[in-house]
Amino acid sequence: MKKIALAALAFSALATPAFAGPYVKGSAEFTGNNGAYQNRELQARVGYDRTFGKLTPYVELGGGSNTPDGGDGKGVFVAEVGTSFQATEKLAFNAYYEQKNHKDVDDPEWKVNVGTIYRF
């Protein structure tokens, strides 16, 4: 009984986030080269994040369309996992891994991003 009570107490301490929950995110990205428009990608994602002390991990899944200039749009599926870490009141770090699968393309694109934010 004592072990169950201690386990419940430990779990409730870890499971009491400062902020947590599902969210929806949308984006529109337009790219070009030498002043000429080349591509448009529209995405919608659903995600979930949860804060544990100074750490906020998250996961996102979604999809959309990728349309080159003068071409037909192709579907895209995206998955992203990441976290942010609030080091001090003004300094935070973040990192994520994203994988993007384009319809009719065998090799998925991937991206790893690591960054910092300093607030004045």
N, C-alpha and C positions, 0 to 999 in steps of 0.2 A: 504494500500500500504506500509506504514511504517513497519508494522508487517511482511509482506512478504519479504521486503528487509533485515530486521534484521534476520529473519529465514534463508534466503539464505546465509547471511554473516556468521552466526553461523555454518551452515552446511558445508560451504566451508572451514572454519577453522578446523573443525573436520575431514573433508574428505580429507585433504591434508597430506597424510602420507609421512614420510621420506623414507620408503621402503614398497612396497606392491606388491602382485601378486601371481599368481599360480606357483606351482612347482611340480616336480615329485621326488619321493624318493624310493630307493630300499634298501633292506637289506637281508643278509644271516646270520642266527644264527645257530650255532652248539653247542649242549650241551652234556655233559657226566657226569660220576660219577666214582670215583676211577680209573681214567685213561682210562676208556672204553667209546667209542662213544655211544650215546643213541638216538639222535634226530637231525633232520635238519628242519629248517623252512625258507622258502623263501617268501619274500613279496615285493609287489610293491604298492605304494600309490600315490595318487594325493592330493595336499593340496593347501590351500590358507592362506596367512598371511597378516597382515596389521599393520603398526606401527602408533600409536597415542601417540605422545610425548614420554614418557618412557615405554609405554605399547605396547606389540606386541602379540595380540591374533591370534590363528590359528585353523584350522580344517583340518583333514586328513581322507580320506576314501581309502580303498584298500583291497587287498586280496592276496592269495597265496596258498602255500601248506605246510603241516606239515607231515614229513615222519620219523617215528621211525626206528631205526636200524633193518633191516630185515623185515620191514612191508611195507604196501601199503600207499601211500600218500593220505591225505585227505585235502579237501579244507578248507580254513579259510577266514573269512571276518573280517576286522578290521576297527574300527572307533575311532578317537582320537580327543579330543579338549584340548587346553591348552593355556598358555600365558607365556610370560617372561616379567620381569620388570627390567629396568636398574636403580638401586637405585643411584649409583654414577658412575663415569667414570670407576672405577675398579670393582665394586660389582654389580652383577645381581642375581635375583631370578627367578626361573621357576617352573611351576606346570602343570601337565596334568592328564587327565583321559582317559584311553584306555579300550575299550571293544572288546573282540575277540570271535567270534562265530565259532566254529569248525563244519564242516559238520557231521551230524548224532549224535551230542551231544546236549542235551537239555539245559544244564546250560552253559551260556557263561562265559568265564574268564574275570575278570576286574582287573585293576591296577590303583592305584593313586600314582603319584610320585611328590615329592616336593624337590627342590634342590637349591643350590647356586653355583655361579661361581665367583671367585676372580681372577683378572688378575694382574700380577706384572708389 
